[in-house]
Amino acid sequence: MKKIKITLVKSPIDRPERQKQTLIALGLNKLNIAKEVEATPQILGMVRKVEHLVAVEEIA
């Protein structure tokens, strides 16, 4: 399965609570922190909900 690298690039301050909880579930709690995760449909759906706050890169 493919892996993706997710980096938090914008602050979740003044965002809806649901978006904040999604970032916590992805393991992103500080700016410029990156996590490598499997690109499952569940993870991709979570990323889609907060795509305006994160940067996503595919890992070869």
Backbone hydrogen bonds in HBPLUS format (Angstrom, degrees):
<---DONOR---> <-ACCEPTOR-->    atom                        ^
c    i                          cat <-CA-CA->   ^        H-A-AA   ^      H-
h    n   atom  resd res      DA  || num        DHA   H-A  angle D-A-AA Bond
n    s   type  num  typ     dist DA aas  dist angle  dist       angle   num
A0039-ALA N   A0002-LYS O   2.85 MM  37  5.50 162.6  1.88 151.3 148.2     1
A0059-ILE N   A0003-LYS O   3.09 MM  56  5.58 168.3  2.10 148.5 144.8     2
A0004-ILE N   A0037-VAL O   2.86 MM  33  5.61 161.9  1.89 164.7 170.4     3
A0037-VAL N   A0004-ILE O   2.95 MM  33  5.61 160.0  1.99 161.5 166.4     4
A0005-LYS N   A0057-GLU O   2.75 MM  52  5.11 164.5  1.77 155.1 160.6     5
A0057-GLU N   A0005-LYS O   2.93 MM  52  5.11 152.8  2.01 143.0 151.6     6
A0006-ILE N   A0035-LYS O   2.85 MM  29  5.36 163.9  1.88 158.8 160.4     7
A0035-LYS N   A0006-ILE O   2.90 MM  29  5.36 151.1  1.98 145.7 154.6     8
A0007-THR N   A0055-ALA O   2.89 MM  48  5.14 159.6  1.93 151.2 157.4     9
A0055-ALA N   A0007-THR O   2.79 MM  48  5.14 152.3  1.86 146.2 155.8    10
A0008-LEU N   A0033-ILE O   3.25 MM  25  5.92 157.6  2.30 153.2 154.4    11
A0032-ASN N   A0008-LEU O   2.75 MM  24  5.25 158.9  1.79 162.2 160.5    12
A0009-VAL N   A0053-LEU O   2.94 MM  44  5.83 156.6  2.00 148.7 156.0    13
A0010-LYS N   A0053-LEU O   3.17 MM  43  4.81 143.8  2.31 142.6 136.3    14
A0015-ARG N   A0012-PRO O   3.20 MM   3  5.45 127.4  2.49 142.0 133.0    15
A0019-GLN N   A0016-PRO O   3.06 MM   3  5.53 127.6  2.34 109.3 121.4    16
A0020-LYS N   A0016-PRO O   3.24 MM   4  6.64 155.5  2.31 149.4 156.6    17
A0021-GLN N   A0017-GLU O   2.92 MM   4  6.18 158.6  1.97 153.2 158.5    18
A0022-THR N   A0018-ARG O   3.01 MM   4  6.21 146.1  2.13 138.7 147.9    19
A0023-LEU N   A0019-GLN O   3.06 MM   4  6.35 154.8  2.12 147.5 153.1    20
A0024-ILE N   A0020-LYS O   3.07 MM   4  6.39 154.7  2.14 146.7 153.6    21
A0025-ALA N   A0021-GLN O   2.93 MM   4  6.15 154.2  2.00 144.5 151.6    22
A0026-LEU N   A0022-THR O   3.02 MM   4  6.28 138.4  2.20 140.8 151.8    23
A0026-LEU N   A0023-LEU O   3.19 MM   3  5.04 125.7  2.50  90.7 104.5    24
A0028-LEU N   A0023-LEU O   2.90 MM   5  5.25 162.5  1.94 158.4 152.6    25
A0027-GLY N   A0024-ILE O   2.95 MM   3  4.96 147.3  2.06  99.2 109.7    26
A0044-LEU N   A0040-THR O   2.95 MM   4  6.17 167.5  1.97 159.8 163.6    27
A0045-GLY N   A0041-PRO O   3.01 MM   4  6.11 147.4  2.12 139.2 147.2    28
A0046-MET N   A0042-GLN O   3.10 MM   4  6.39 152.5  2.18 143.4 150.5    29
A0047-VAL N   A0043-ILE O   2.90 MM   4  6.19 158.2  1.94 153.4 159.6    30
A0048-ARG N   A0044-LEU O   2.97 MM   4  6.11 151.7  2.05 140.3 147.9    31
A0049-LYS N   A0045-GLY O   3.24 MM   4  6.51 141.0  2.41 139.7 148.4    32
A0049-LYS N   A0046-MET O   3.19 MM   3  5.27 128.2  2.47  96.0 108.8    33
A0050-VAL N   A0047-VAL O   3.12 MM   3  5.34 138.7  2.30 102.9 114.1    34
A0053-LEU N   A0050-VAL O   2.91 MM   3  5.52 164.7  1.94 122.0 127.1    35
